Amino acid sequence: MNNINLVGHIAQDITIKESHVSLKIGLKRNYKDAEGNYNADFVWVTAFKQTAEYIKQYIGKGDLVAIHGHFYSSDKKNEDGKYMPASVIIDSITRLRKATTPNPNESPF
């Protein structure tokens, strides 16, 4: 079964293309580093069609979201002859909390 569930903050402005949107999601690790801080991992995710339209209207940088999607890898090569990277395709997204960062240029991480 190919299912991925992610909960994290939108880490930067959403990239809007004609046929899709791309988001960078920050996922806080569940343990602290040697300095006592939580680090984050960042994952690029992509949405198409109605999901992309919803994201364009209602989701923004800093929002906490839950994503249900699937892993996608392609055997296609880019113009450099390298294989395209694997990615996560969003099947559904839910905004759990609107960004509360006072400065829109600040990251919630």
Residue, then its C-alpha position, 0 to 999 in steps of 0.5 A: m500500500n502506498n500511503i504517506n501521512l505528514v503533519g507539518h508547517i508550510a515552510q516557504d511561499i507556495t510555488i504556483k504553476e499553471s497545472h500544479v502547486s508545490l509546497k515545502i513542508g517542515l516536519k519537526r523531529n520528535y527528539k532534541d539534538a545535543e543543544g536541546n533543540y528540535n530540528a526539522d526535516f523538509v519535504w517537497v510535496t505537489a498537488f494537482k487539480q482541485t487539491a491545488e485550487y484549494i491550496k491556492q485559496y486557503i493554505g499559506k506559509g506557516d500554516l500547520v497542515a495534515i497531508h495524505g498522499h502517496f509516494y511517486s517516482s518516475d523513470k523519466k529523465n530531465e534535460d541533464g539526463k538525470y532521473m527525476p527525483a522521487s516526490v510526494i503527491i498530495d491526495s488531500i490536505t487539511r489546514l489544522r491551524k492558520a499561521t500565527t507568526p507575527n512577521p510573515n518573513e519569519s519561519p515557524f521553525 
